[in-house]
Amino acid sequence: MSDIIGVIPARWGSTRFPGKSLFPILGKPLLQWVVERARQAESLNRLLVATDDERIRAAAQKFGAEVVMTSPEHPSGTDRIAEAVRGLNADVVINIQGDEPLIDPALINALGQTLASDNSWDMATAATPIREERDRVASSVVKVVRARDGRALYFSRATIPFIREKDSGGDAAANLYWRHIGIYAYRRTFLERLVQEAPCALEQAEKLEQLRALWLGCRMKVLETNDVGLGVDTPDDVPRAEQALRKAGLA
């Protein structure tokens, strides 16, 4: 039986939205929405909030979250997560984004169980079909190409795969485009290896941390989901998040 720990990295200094972890969404801090959704994932043996900010620590403890204080020097959420689980019993660690108030507990379960049930995978993540042309060409939408067993071959901000002859793909071509959903499950041993490595050239070029994992030879399973996710990246996203929470019957 594998020990699966979920970790929600939360920092104050977001470039586009400082303090967003505690920004009120329908009367509750954004972080609280994420914690409450993640708590519904039965596969998690433990759920932690990893932060370097006392304001976030105090607020998270107030709504009952378990908090681990981490260094303010971490370059990424992955590094923060690795420190948070250091010394804890954990075979699988799930990186749960702290700005996704509608995170699907079933997806958290599926990611954890993928690694717990099959030792051949180092990591697991998720993707959803891209239906709109604007999303296919948008650099803000990260695309992933997979092998037939679901293994990630490459992630890019570019439109991949490239259709050489536009009239040859037909309906099948429309099913080739997959949007990466930024949630990760790591095998503990691979997580420790990952954070010890410097960023590779591909990661630096695309600004995609998961490319470092592939560069190291990671076998990363990409699960299919219909959940597009709803990240609160800027203050302008708050009304959209509140509308989605109401529509889902959560508020």
Secondary structure, DSSP 8 states (H G I E B T S, - for coil): ---EEEEEEE-S--SSSTTGGG-EETTEEHHHHHHHHHTT-TT-SEEEEEES-HHHHHHHHHTT-EEEE--TT-SSHHHHHHHHTTTS--SEEEE--TT-TT--HHHHHHHHHHHHH-TT-SEEEEEEE---HHHHH-TTS-EEEE-TTSBEEEEESS--S--SSTTTSHHHHHTT-EEEEEEEEEEHHHHHHHHHS---HHHHHHT-THHHHHHTT--EEEEE-S-------SGGGHHHHHHHHHHTT--
